[in-house]
Amino acid sequence: MNSAELVSPVQSNLRVGLGRVLIVEDEDLIRETLALGLAEEGFEIVIAEDGLTALDLLGGTAHASRVNRPEINLVVLDLMLPGMNGLDLCRLLRHQGIDVPILILSAKGTETDRVVGLEIGADDYLTKPFGMRELVARCRALLRRRQSNLQATPDNVLTFEDIALHPQECRVFLRGEEVSLSPKEFRILELFMGQPRRVWSRDQIIDQVWGYDFMGDNKTVDVHIRWIREKLEADPSHPVYIKTVRGFGYRLG
């Protein structure tokens, strides 16, 4: 299979229409195994052998065009890539506001490695070696959460001190100026503003924002809270909006 080749779901498989997955992997055997395994489960597959090809497919390059560019619902991303590595690709996609769900695959499985991957914008992190069943389950979970986040929410503006959140428009304003939040950051802030002063544990936030089938590290909550503080707080080291309640979790105000 060559870069950007499309692999359709196996025709005999009844579980079709699950979504289109971009696999970014430079090793032939691993790439083909992932592509065939996910295609057998009903996913439509697009493959890229390097980070630059993936960036172009996702609309992140200056010459990228929507013409003949497939819509990607999920990215399965290896970190060790020629040219542009997976971490740089993930960081650049998020910097450009491309919020497609990203599942990182890596042989590096320490806590620090996972936290770094989540900090730069990945939605999940799977350590090699892994079973195909687990990969399929994580892909399905990410796509379910993505679909849930895209569903319309009630048109009730939430306010707290200088913050105004518009659920249906997915927009946040701080003292009248719009603040750009990622989908996960928006959902966390919406959760807090729906019940100000309530203390939320990491696990409760995971359940409400990522879903009960989340398989990642709950430290991703800390990462997202830090990002929100950097965007809302005058001094993120001394927050006035999102407070840490030691031993319990977080609360608004």
MIFI-876345 format. One line per field, with one value per residue (C-alpha): residue number from 0; residue in three letters; z, x, y. Coordinates in steps of 0.001 Angstrom, whole numbers. Layout:
seq <- c(NUM ...)
type <- c(ALA ...)
c3 <- c(Z ...)
c1 <- c(X ...)
c2 <- c(Y ...)
This chain:
seq <- c(0 1 2 3 4 5 6 7 8 9 10 11 12 13 14 15 16 17 18 19 20 21 22 23 24 25 26 27 28 29 30 31 32 33 34 35 36 37 38 39 40 41 42 43 44 45 46 47 48 49 50 51 52 53 54 55 56 57 58 59 60 61 62 63 64 65 66 67 68 69 70 71 72 73 74 75 76 77 78 79 80 81 82 83 84 85 86 87 88 89 90 91 92 93 94 95 96 97 98 99 100 101 102 103 104 105 106 107 108 109 110 111 112 113 114 115 116 117 118 119 120 121 122 123 124 125 126 127 128 129 130 131 132 133 134 135 136 137 138 139 140 141 142 143 144 145 146 147 148 149 150 151 152 153 154 155 156 157 158 159 160 161 162 163 164 165 166 167 168 169 170 171 172 173 174 175 176 177 178 179 180 181 182 183 184 185 186 187 188 189 190 191 192 193 194 195 196 197 198 199 200 201 202 203 204 205 206 207 208 209 210 211 212 213 214 215 216 217 218 219 220 221 222 223 224 225 226 227 228 229 230 231 232 233 234 235 236 237 238 239 240 241 242 243 244 245 246 247 248 249 250 251 252)
type <- c(MET ASN SER ALA GLU LEU VAL SER PRO VAL GLN SER ASN LEU ARG VAL GLY LEU GLY ARG VAL LEU ILE VAL GLU ASP GLU ASP LEU ILE ARG GLU THR LEU ALA LEU GLY LEU ALA GLU GLU GLY PHE GLU ILE VAL ILE ALA GLU ASP GLY LEU THR ALA LEU ASP LEU LEU GLY GLY THR ALA HIS ALA SER ARG VAL ASN ARG PRO GLU ILE ASN LEU VAL VAL LEU ASP LEU MET LEU PRO GLY MET ASN GLY LEU ASP LEU CYS ARG LEU LEU ARG HIS GLN GLY ILE ASP VAL PRO ILE LEU ILE LEU SER ALA LYS GLY THR GLU THR ASP ARG VAL VAL GLY LEU GLU ILE GLY ALA ASP ASP TYR LEU THR LYS PRO PHE GLY MET ARG GLU LEU VAL ALA ARG CYS ARG ALA LEU LEU ARG ARG ARG GLN SER ASN LEU GLN ALA THR PRO ASP ASN VAL LEU THR PHE GLU ASP ILE ALA LEU HIS PRO GLN GLU CYS ARG VAL PHE LEU ARG GLY GLU GLU VAL SER LEU SER PRO LYS GLU PHE ARG ILE LEU GLU LEU PHE MET GLY GLN PRO ARG ARG VAL TRP SER ARG ASP GLN ILE ILE ASP GLN VAL TRP GLY TYR ASP PHE MET GLY ASP ASN LYS THR VAL ASP VAL HIS ILE ARG TRP ILE ARG GLU LYS LEU GLU ALA ASP PRO SER HIS PRO VAL TYR ILE LYS THR VAL ARG GLY PHE GLY TYR ARG LEU GLY)
c3 <- c(0 -866 944 1067 -327 674 2204 2338 4965 4213 2228 4119 7429 8525 10891 8304 8497 11752 10419 8352 10114 8969 9905 9993 10169 8181 8844 6092 8149 11042 8706 6700 9830 11341 8082 7445 11081 11331 7878 8928 11832 9497 9463 6223 6170 4692 5150 5192 5480 6891 8856 5954 3910 6921 7476 3865 4111 7211 5572 7569 4688 2611 -623 885 -1016 -97 -3587 -3468 191 2281 5518 8379 11576 13582 13365 14554 14839 15301 16914 15088 11571 8890 8219 10765 13869 15447 18343 15999 13753 16676 18049 14646 14041 17379 16826 13554 15242 13609 16347 14787 17519 17708 19131 19591 19211 20783 22174 24881 27707 30752 32566 31326 27704 28037 29715 26999 24320 26039 26727 23056 22180 21713 22897 23815 24053 23418 24204 21918 21854 21997 20909 17920 20041 22382 19446 17925 21269 21733 18182 18720 22055 20553 17692 20087 22212 19109 17951 21406 21519 18133 19200 19803 23341 24854 23866 27408 28021 31163 33092 35979 37002 33813 31815 29419 27742 24795 24571 21189 19532 21347 22161 25339 26181 28899 29686 26262 24291 22718 24015 21802 23569 22243 22337 25525 27220 26303 27714 30999 31424 30514 33169 35813 34863 34956 38680 40089 43405 43052 43488 40632 40982 38043 37563 37566 34955 32841 33024 32060 29332 27908 28771 30977 28415 28562 28720 29094 32069 34268 34415 31100 33241 34885 31461 30165 33348 32938 29329 30388 33105 30635 28491 31215 34155 34447 36461 35798 38805 41085 39497 40525 38364 38414 41863 42962 45977 47267 47756 45971 42548 41010 41299 39670 41973)
c1 <- c(0 1254 850 -2711 -4185 -7802 -8746 -12483 -14177 -14243 -17438 -18513 -18365 -21750 -20352 -19701 -19922 -17974 -15857 -12779 -9450 -6126 -3256 102 2836 6069 6726 5089 4173 2692 827 -720 -1638 -3397 -5150 -6452 -7413 -9439 -10955 -12184 -14007 -15852 -13654 -12730 -8983 -6691 -2955 32 3661 4979 3891 3909 1536 -771 -631 -1658 -4537 -5819 -5702 -2760 -509 -692 -1361 -3912 -7183 -10599 -10956 -10488 -9398 -11258 -12941 -10947 -12809 -9876 -6072 -4036 -560 2821 5429 8571 8070 10480 10616 8089 7672 4322 4664 5422 2516 106 1340 1017 -2493 -3699 -1932 -3840 -7156 -7603 -9405 -9754 -9372 -5817 -4767 -1001 781 4220 6730 7452 5065 6301 3990 6080 5747 1962 1611 3696 1500 -1667 -210 392 -3195 -3597 -6897 -5552 -2237 -1704 1608 3120 2724 -1056 -3902 -6072 -9209 -7999 -7098 -10546 -12233 -10283 -11054 -14752 -14691 -12991 -15478 -18436 -17142 -16544 -20115 -21466 -19506 -20894 -24512 -26462 -26730 -29455 -29278 -28845 -25998 -24040 -22331 -19897 -18322 -16572 -17084 -19995 -20411 -22778 -23457 -25174 -22595 -19687 -18223 -16713 -16224 -14046 -14957 -16585 -13639 -13907 -11586 -10647 -11074 -10662 -13753 -12583 -11679 -15092 -16909 -14968 -15726 -19372 -19526 -18107 -20305 -23404 -22819 -20569 -18815 -19337 -16152 -15492 -13039 -10863 -12913 -16178 -14823 -13623 -17082 -18890 -16536 -14756 -17347 -17481 -15554 -12468 -9347 -6637 -4886 -6991 -4012 -5304 -7771 -4893 -3449 -6733 -7339 -3914 -4723 -8027 -6280 -3696 -6519 -8766 -6588 -4504 -2025 -2476 -248 -2756 -6153 -9274 -11747 -10876 -9575 -7796 -9360 -6503 -7354 -10700 -10455 -11474 -14241 -15277 -14861)
c2 <- c(0 3474 6797 8097 4872 4231 879 198 -1979 -5691 -6184 -9298 -7478 -6134 -3485 -794 2970 3299 6153 6920 6390 7847 5514 7300 4662 4239 529 -1535 -4592 -2621 -266 -3085 -5047 -2028 -1175 -4673 -5256 -2035 -2521 -5965 -4316 -1947 1151 2863 3407 6036 5483 7821 6768 10034 13092 15536 13376 13116 16874 17466 14967 16756 20177 21447 22543 25697 23779 21386 21413 20107 18684 14896 15137 12522 13539 12015 11090 9704 9605 6605 8091 6458 8713 7558 8928 10171 13902 15117 12966 12200 14636 17531 16554 16406 19730 21432 20096 21442 24765 25135 24363 20937 19014 15555 12880 11503 8125 7884 4543 4299 1838 4431 3687 5591 7982 10916 9780 9459 12846 14524 12978 14173 17620 18325 17471 13711 12229 8801 6942 3237 1525 -1107 -4037 -4048 -6301 -5464 -5794 -3056 -790 -1297 -589 2638 3778 3167 4984 8045 8183 7844 10707 12796 12240 13057 16319 17361 16966 20148 21458 23666 27351 28683 31088 30185 32960 33093 36392 37655 34435 33809 30421 29859 26085 25987 28230 26554 29968 31407 35073 36577 40187 40436 39059 35619 32891 29937 26584 23060 20802 19058 22348 23737 20679 20855 24554 23945 21215 23547 26496 24328 23759 26502 25804 22050 20020 17579 14696 13670 10496 12447 14846 11901 10295 13511 14758 11695 9042 5953 3887 6138 3963 6605 8157 10455 12830 14150 16136 18024 18807 20226 22222 23808 24737 26334 28330 29601 30972 32397 33320 36500 34425 30662 29879 31640 30887 32779 30863 27155 26242 23076 21390 19272 15648 16027 17666 20984 23553 26814 29782)
